[in-house]
Amino acid sequence: MSDNIYTDLAIVIPVYNSRDSLEELSDRLVQTLSVIDKSYRLIFVNDASSDDSFSVLKSIKAKYSKNITLINLAKNCGQQHALMCGFNFCNAEFVVTIDDDLQNPPEELPILLSKIEMGADAVYAKYDDKKDLWYKNLGSIFIRKLNNRIFGENKTLVFSSYRIMRRSLVEEIRRSSTHYPYISGLIRSVTSNIENVDIRHHKRKYGKSNYSLPKLIELSFNLLVNYSSLPLKITSYIGLAFSLFSFIVGVFFLFKQIIIGQAPAGWTSLIVLVSFNNSLLMVLLYFFGEYISRILKELSFGRTYRISEVIE
């Protein structure tokens, strides 16, 4: 962890190909934080952007020198890993995470702060009207239902990337060495003292979202496999159902052969049963293989990101 000086607030911003929004974001954050009158530090984690985002960040650093930390990752690791990296440079009473696309208005940060000061461990922004593309909104709903299914508590709770956490909670998250981090999953696994607060959500002002449909699917899959045994349970239930079905079909043909004396006319039923069973076995083997692969990665690998440069 970085030895930077203690502050009241640390704001972690994962950055990927967002050169156009970074200067406005930093200006609005600084203006908002100066009104709050608390010490703060902005921690930008550049996730190996392919544009010149890091050059823009360097100019922002020159403008607001003492309150900025820049971290440049050696390769693209994804938003969740970038956040985990940023947490290791936090030394603050409260830690805020916010996206780099200006859809989360920095001016709403005081609302999150006032809510967590009432005693919650974490507070999430809740949007009444999300200004995202349809598949992102659909993905958010699906991930929320997965969270509720996996963790069970407080099914009205809504998760988002705009949140504030207590120092003690961030320290718990930092202790995790998982190869597939999901920040909201880690938060919910260590505390149930989580609140929502209503926040506006803006349309994306520059460029297009970096969260594509495949990335949303990957996030959902990681949540399913890493934080639940649901796929194994489902495949077990499917296996039992197919076993029962196969048993019933077998009894039926045995009855026709022994009692009625009528053998099957062809091999169609046999082929269908064999195909179904083989397909099921492949599904089971896939999930077992995925779990074993992830267990091996957890045992074999430590930190999943590499920092190429830090400017404090």
VEXLUM-658511 format. One record per residue (C-alpha): x, y, z; residue number from 0. Coordinates in Angstrom, 1 decimal, padded with zeros to 4 digits. Example, Ala and Ser with C-alpha at 12.3 -4.5 7.8 and 13.67 -1.06 7.14 Angstrom:
+--------+--------+--------+-----+
:      u :      v :      w : num :
+--------+--------+--------+-----+
:  012.3 : -004.5 :  007.8 :   0 :
:  013.7 : -001.1 :  007.1 :   1 :
+--------+--------+--------+-----+
END
This chain:
+--------+--------+--------+-----+
:      u :      v :      w : num :
+--------+--------+--------+-----+
:  000.0 :  000.0 :  000.0 :   0 :
:  001.1 :  003.5 : -000.7 :   1 :
:  002.5 :  005.6 :  002.1 :   2 :
:  000.8 :  008.8 :  001.0 :   3 :
: -000.6 :  011.1 :  003.7 :   4 :
: -003.9 :  010.6 :  005.4 :   5 :
: -007.0 :  012.4 :  003.9 :   6 :
: -010.7 :  012.5 :  004.7 :   7 :
: -011.7 :  011.3 :  001.2 :   8 :
: -010.0 :  009.3 : -001.5 :   9 :
: -011.7 :  009.1 : -004.9 :  10 :
: -010.7 :  006.2 : -007.1 :  11 :
: -011.4 :  006.7 : -010.8 :  12 :
: -010.6 :  003.8 : -013.2 :  13 :
: -009.7 :  005.2 : -016.6 :  14 :
: -009.9 :  003.6 : -020.0 :  15 :
: -009.9 :  005.5 : -023.4 :  16 :
: -011.6 :  008.5 : -021.9 :  17 :
: -009.3 :  011.4 : -022.8 :  18 :
: -012.2 :  013.7 : -023.7 :  19 :
: -013.9 :  013.6 : -020.3 :  20 :
: -011.0 :  013.5 : -017.9 :  21 :
: -010.3 :  017.2 : -017.7 :  22 :
: -014.0 :  018.1 : -017.1 :  23 :
: -014.3 :  015.3 : -014.6 :  24 :
: -011.3 :  016.4 : -012.6 :  25 :
: -012.4 :  020.1 : -012.6 :  26 :
: -015.9 :  019.3 : -011.4 :  27 :
: -014.5 :  016.9 : -008.7 :  28 :
: -012.1 :  019.5 : -007.4 :  29 :
: -014.8 :  022.2 : -007.4 :  30 :
: -017.2 :  019.9 : -005.5 :  31 :
: -014.6 :  018.7 : -003.0 :  32 :
: -013.4 :  022.3 : -002.3 :  33 :
: -016.9 :  023.2 : -001.2 :  34 :
: -017.2 :  020.1 :  001.1 :  35 :
: -014.1 :  021.4 :  002.9 :  36 :
: -012.5 :  018.1 :  003.5 :  37 :
: -009.0 :  016.9 :  002.7 :  38 :
: -009.0 :  014.6 : -000.4 :  39 :
: -007.0 :  012.8 : -003.0 :  40 :
: -008.0 :  011.8 : -006.5 :  41 :
: -006.5 :  008.5 : -007.6 :  42 :
: -006.7 :  007.9 : -011.3 :  43 :
: -005.9 :  004.3 : -012.4 :  44 :
: -005.2 :  004.2 : -016.2 :  45 :
: -006.1 :  000.7 : -017.3 :  46 :
: -003.6 :  000.7 : -020.2 :  47 :
: -005.7 :  003.0 : -022.4 :  48 :
: -005.0 :  002.8 : -026.1 :  49 :
: -005.6 :  006.6 : -026.5 :  50 :
: -003.6 :  009.3 : -024.9 :  51 :
: -005.6 :  009.3 : -021.6 :  52 :
: -002.4 :  009.1 : -019.5 :  53 :
: -001.0 :  012.2 : -021.2 :  54 :
: -004.2 :  014.1 : -020.3 :  55 :
: -003.9 :  012.8 : -016.7 :  56 :
: -000.3 :  014.1 : -016.5 :  57 :
: -001.6 :  017.6 : -017.5 :  58 :
: -004.3 :  017.3 : -014.8 :  59 :
: -001.6 :  016.3 : -012.3 :  60 :
:  000.4 :  019.4 : -013.2 :  61 :
: -002.7 :  021.5 : -012.6 :  62 :
: -003.7 :  020.0 : -009.3 :  63 :
: -000.4 :  018.6 : -008.2 :  64 :
: -000.7 :  017.9 : -004.5 :  65 :
: -004.2 :  016.2 : -004.6 :  66 :
: -003.6 :  013.8 : -007.5 :  67 :
: -002.1 :  010.3 : -007.8 :  68 :
: -001.7 :  008.7 : -011.2 :  69 :
: -001.2 :  005.0 : -011.7 :  70 :
: -000.5 :  003.5 : -015.1 :  71 :
: -001.1 : -000.2 : -015.5 :  72 :
:  001.1 : -002.2 : -017.8 :  73 :
: -001.8 : -004.0 : -019.5 :  74 :
: -005.5 : -003.8 : -019.6 :  75 :
: -007.0 : -005.7 : -016.7 :  76 :
: -010.6 : -004.5 : -016.5 :  77 :
: -012.5 : -002.1 : -014.2 :  78 :
: -012.6 : -004.4 : -011.2 :  79 :
: -008.9 : -005.0 : -011.2 :  80 :
: -008.2 : -001.3 : -011.7 :  81 :
: -010.3 : -000.5 : -008.6 :  82 :
: -008.5 : -003.1 : -006.6 :  83 :
: -005.2 : -001.4 : -007.6 :  84 :
: -006.5 :  002.0 : -006.6 :  85 :
: -007.6 :  000.8 : -003.2 :  86 :
: -004.0 :  000.0 : -002.4 :  87 :
: -003.2 :  003.7 : -002.8 :  88 :
: -006.0 :  004.9 : -000.5 :  89 :
: -005.3 :  006.2 :  002.9 :  90 :
: -008.6 :  007.9 :  003.8 :  91 :
: -011.5 :  007.7 :  006.2 :  92 :
: -013.9 :  007.3 :  003.2 :  93 :
: -013.3 :  005.9 : -000.3 :  94 :
: -015.4 :  006.9 : -003.3 :  95 :
: -015.5 :  005.1 : -006.6 :  96 :
: -016.7 :  006.9 : -009.7 :  97 :
: -016.6 :  006.2 : -013.4 :  98 :
: -014.6 :  008.3 : -015.9 :  99 :
: -017.5 :  009.0 : -018.3 : 100 :
: -019.4 :  011.8 : -016.4 : 101 :
: -022.6 :  009.8 : -016.2 : 102 :
: -022.1 :  009.9 : -012.4 : 103 :
: -022.3 :  013.6 : -011.6 : 104 :
: -019.4 :  014.6 : -009.2 : 105 :
: -021.7 :  017.3 : -007.7 : 106 :
: -023.8 :  014.5 : -006.1 : 107 :
: -020.8 :  013.2 : -004.0 : 108 :
: -021.9 :  015.2 : -000.9 : 109 :
: -025.2 :  013.2 : -000.9 : 110 :
: -023.2 :  010.0 : -000.7 : 111 :
: -021.0 :  011.4 :  002.1 : 112 :
: -023.8 :  012.7 :  004.2 : 113 :
: -025.6 :  009.3 :  004.0 : 114 :
: -022.6 :  007.3 :  005.0 : 115 :
: -021.9 :  009.6 :  007.9 : 116 :
: -025.2 :  008.4 :  009.4 : 117 :
: -023.5 :  005.0 :  010.1 : 118 :
: -023.6 :  002.8 :  007.0 : 119 :
: -020.5 :  000.8 :  005.9 : 120 :
: -021.2 :  001.5 :  002.2 : 121 :
: -023.6 :  003.7 :  000.3 : 122 :
: -024.5 :  003.1 : -003.4 : 123 :
: -026.0 :  005.6 : -005.8 : 124 :
: -029.5 :  004.5 : -007.0 : 125 :
: -030.7 :  005.8 : -010.3 : 126 :
: -034.4 :  006.3 : -011.0 : 127 :
: -033.8 :  006.8 : -014.7 : 128 :
: -030.6 :  005.4 : -016.1 : 129 :
: -029.4 :  007.0 : -019.3 : 130 :
: -027.7 :  003.9 : -020.6 : 131 :
: -028.2 :  001.8 : -023.7 : 132 :
: -030.9 : -000.9 : -023.4 : 133 :
: -028.4 : -003.8 : -023.1 : 134 :
: -026.6 : -002.1 : -020.2 : 135 :
: -029.8 : -001.4 : -018.4 : 136 :
: -030.9 : -005.0 : -019.0 : 137 :
: -027.5 : -006.2 : -017.8 : 138 :
: -027.7 : -004.1 : -014.6 : 139 :
: -031.1 : -005.6 : -013.8 : 140 :
: -029.8 : -009.1 : -014.4 : 141 :
: -026.7 : -008.5 : -012.3 : 142 :
: -028.8 : -007.1 : -009.5 : 143 :
: -031.0 : -010.2 : -009.5 : 144 :
: -027.9 : -012.4 : -009.4 : 145 :
: -026.6 : -010.4 : -006.4 : 146 :
: -030.0 : -010.9 : -004.6 : 147 :
: -030.0 : -014.6 : -005.5 : 148 :
: -026.5 : -015.2 : -004.4 : 149 :
: -026.3 : -013.0 : -001.2 : 150 :
: -030.0 : -013.1 : -000.3 : 151 :
: -030.2 : -010.1 :  002.0 : 152 :
: -032.1 : -006.9 :  001.3 : 153 :
: -033.5 : -007.6 : -002.1 : 154 :
: -034.4 : -003.9 : -002.6 : 155 :
: -030.7 : -002.9 : -002.6 : 156 :
: -029.4 : -001.6 : -005.9 : 157 :
: -025.7 : -001.7 : -006.8 : 158 :
: -023.8 :  000.8 : -009.0 : 159 :
: -020.2 :  001.9 : -009.7 : 160 :
: -020.8 :  005.2 : -007.9 : 161 :
: -020.4 :  004.4 : -004.2 : 162 :
: -018.7 :  005.4 : -001.0 : 163 :
: -017.1 :  003.0 :  001.6 : 164 :
: -015.6 :  003.3 :  005.0 : 165 :
: -011.9 :  002.8 :  005.5 : 166 :
: -012.4 : -000.5 :  007.5 : 167 :
: -014.4 : -002.0 :  004.6 : 168 :
: -011.8 : -001.1 :  002.0 : 169 :
: -009.1 : -002.7 :  004.2 : 170 :
: -011.2 : -005.9 :  004.2 : 171 :
: -011.5 : -005.8 :  000.4 : 172 :
: -007.8 : -005.2 :  000.0 : 173 :
: -007.1 : -008.5 :  001.8 : 174 :
: -008.8 : -010.4 : -000.9 : 175 :
: -006.5 : -012.1 : -003.4 : 176 :
: -009.1 : -013.4 : -005.8 : 177 :
: -008.1 : -013.6 : -009.4 : 178 :
: -011.7 : -012.5 : -010.4 : 179 :
: -012.6 : -009.6 : -008.2 : 180 :
: -016.1 : -008.2 : -008.2 : 181 :
: -016.2 : -005.2 : -005.8 : 182 :
: -019.9 : -005.3 : -005.0 : 183 :
: -019.7 : -009.0 : -004.3 : 184 :
: -016.7 : -008.5 : -002.0 : 185 :
: -018.5 : -005.7 : -000.1 : 186 :
: -021.7 : -007.7 :  000.3 : 187 :
: -019.7 : -010.8 :  001.5 : 188 :
: -018.3 : -008.8 :  004.5 : 189 :
: -021.1 : -006.5 :  005.5 : 190 :
: -024.9 : -006.1 :  005.3 : 191 :
: -024.8 : -002.5 :  006.5 : 192 :
: -025.3 : -001.1 :  003.0 : 193 :
: -027.6 :  001.8 :  002.0 : 194 :
: -028.9 :  003.4 : -001.2 : 195 :
: -029.3 :  007.0 : -002.0 : 196 :
: -031.1 :  008.6 : -005.0 : 197 :
: -028.7 :  010.1 : -007.4 : 198 :
: -029.2 :  011.6 : -010.9 : 199 :
: -027.7 :  009.7 : -013.9 : 200 :
: -026.6 :  011.6 : -017.0 : 201 :
: -026.3 :  010.6 : -020.6 : 202 :
: -022.7 :  009.8 : -021.8 : 203 :
: -021.3 :  013.1 : -023.0 : 204 :
: -018.2 :  011.8 : -024.9 : 205 :
: -017.5 :  008.7 : -027.0 : 206 :
: -019.2 :  005.4 : -026.4 : 207 :
: -019.3 :  003.0 : -023.4 : 208 :
: -016.4 :  000.7 : -022.9 : 209 :
: -018.8 : -001.8 : -021.2 : 210 :
: -019.8 : -003.9 : -024.1 : 211 :
: -022.4 : -006.7 : -024.0 : 212 :
: -019.6 : -009.4 : -023.9 : 213 :
: -018.0 : -007.6 : -020.9 : 214 :
: -021.4 : -007.6 : -019.1 : 215 :
: -021.8 : -011.3 : -019.8 : 216 :
: -018.3 : -011.9 : -018.5 : 217 :
: -019.0 : -010.0 : -015.3 : 218 :
: -022.2 : -012.0 : -014.8 : 219 :
: -020.4 : -015.2 : -015.4 : 220 :
: -017.6 : -014.3 : -012.9 : 221 :
: -020.3 : -013.4 : -010.3 : 222 :
: -022.0 : -016.7 : -010.8 : 223 :
: -018.9 : -018.9 : -010.7 : 224 :
: -016.8 : -017.0 : -008.1 : 225 :
: -019.5 : -016.1 : -005.6 : 226 :
: -021.9 : -018.9 : -005.8 : 227 :
: -022.3 : -022.6 : -006.4 : 228 :
: -025.4 : -022.0 : -008.4 : 229 :
: -024.1 : -023.4 : -011.7 : 230 :
: -023.1 : -026.7 : -009.9 : 231 :
: -026.5 : -026.9 : -008.3 : 232 :
: -028.3 : -026.3 : -011.6 : 233 :
: -026.3 : -028.9 : -013.4 : 234 :
: -026.9 : -031.3 : -010.6 : 235 :
: -030.6 : -030.8 : -010.8 : 236 :
: -030.4 : -031.2 : -014.6 : 237 :
: -028.4 : -034.4 : -014.1 : 238 :
: -031.0 : -035.8 : -011.8 : 239 :
: -033.8 : -034.9 : -014.2 : 240 :
: -032.1 : -036.6 : -017.1 : 241 :
: -031.3 : -039.6 : -015.0 : 242 :
: -034.9 : -039.9 : -014.0 : 243 :
: -036.0 : -039.4 : -017.6 : 244 :
: -033.5 : -042.1 : -018.8 : 245 :
: -034.7 : -044.5 : -016.2 : 246 :
: -038.4 : -044.0 : -017.1 : 247 :
: -037.6 : -044.5 : -020.8 : 248 :
: -035.5 : -047.6 : -020.0 : 249 :
: -038.4 : -049.1 : -017.9 : 250 :
: -040.9 : -048.3 : -020.7 : 251 :
: -038.9 : -050.2 : -023.4 : 252 :
: -038.1 : -053.1 : -021.0 : 253 :
: -041.9 : -053.4 : -020.4 : 254 :
: -042.5 : -053.5 : -024.1 : 255 :
: -039.9 : -056.1 : -024.6 : 256 :
: -040.8 : -058.5 : -021.7 : 257 :
: -044.5 : -058.0 : -021.2 : 258 :
: -045.8 : -057.1 : -024.7 : 259 :
: -043.0 : -058.8 : -026.7 : 260 :
: -042.5 : -055.8 : -028.9 : 261 :
: -038.9 : -054.6 : -029.4 : 262 :
: -038.1 : -051.1 : -030.5 : 263 :
: -038.3 : -050.7 : -034.3 : 264 :
: -035.0 : -048.8 : -034.6 : 265 :
: -032.2 : -047.2 : -032.8 : 266 :
: -033.7 : -043.7 : -032.8 : 267 :
: -034.6 : -043.7 : -029.1 : 268 :
: -031.2 : -045.0 : -028.2 : 269 :
: -029.4 : -042.4 : -030.2 : 270 :
: -031.5 : -039.6 : -028.7 : 271 :
: -030.8 : -040.8 : -025.2 : 272 :
: -027.1 : -041.2 : -025.8 : 273 :
: -027.0 : -037.7 : -027.3 : 274 :
: -028.8 : -036.1 : -024.4 : 275 :
: -026.6 : -037.8 : -021.9 : 276 :
: -023.4 : -036.9 : -023.7 : 277 :
: -024.5 : -033.3 : -024.0 : 278 :
: -025.3 : -033.2 : -020.3 : 279 :
: -021.9 : -034.7 : -019.4 : 280 :
: -020.2 : -032.0 : -021.5 : 281 :
: -022.0 : -029.3 : -019.6 : 282 :
: -021.1 : -030.8 : -016.3 : 283 :
: -017.5 : -031.2 : -017.3 : 284 :
: -017.4 : -027.6 : -018.5 : 285 :
: -018.5 : -026.2 : -015.2 : 286 :
: -016.3 : -028.6 : -013.2 : 287 :
: -013.3 : -027.6 : -015.4 : 288 :
: -014.1 : -023.9 : -014.9 : 289 :
: -014.2 : -024.3 : -011.2 : 290 :
: -011.0 : -026.3 : -011.1 : 291 :
: -009.3 : -023.8 : -013.4 : 292 :
: -010.2 : -020.9 : -011.1 : 293 :
: -009.1 : -022.7 : -008.0 : 294 :
: -005.7 : -023.4 : -009.7 : 295 :
: -005.4 : -019.7 : -010.6 : 296 :
: -006.2 : -018.6 : -007.1 : 297 :
: -003.4 : -020.9 : -005.8 : 298 :
: -000.9 : -020.1 : -008.5 : 299 :
: -001.2 : -016.3 : -009.0 : 300 :
: -001.1 : -013.3 : -006.8 : 301 :
: -001.9 : -009.8 : -007.9 : 302 :
: -003.4 : -009.8 : -011.4 : 303 :
: -002.2 : -006.4 : -012.5 : 304 :
:  001.2 : -004.8 : -012.9 : 305 :
:  001.9 : -001.2 : -012.4 : 306 :
:  004.3 :  000.4 : -014.9 : 307 :
:  004.3 :  003.9 : -013.5 : 308 :
:  003.1 :  005.9 : -010.4 : 309 :
:  003.1 :  009.6 : -010.1 : 310 :
:  002.2 :  011.0 : -006.7 : 311 :
+--------+--------+--------+-----+
END
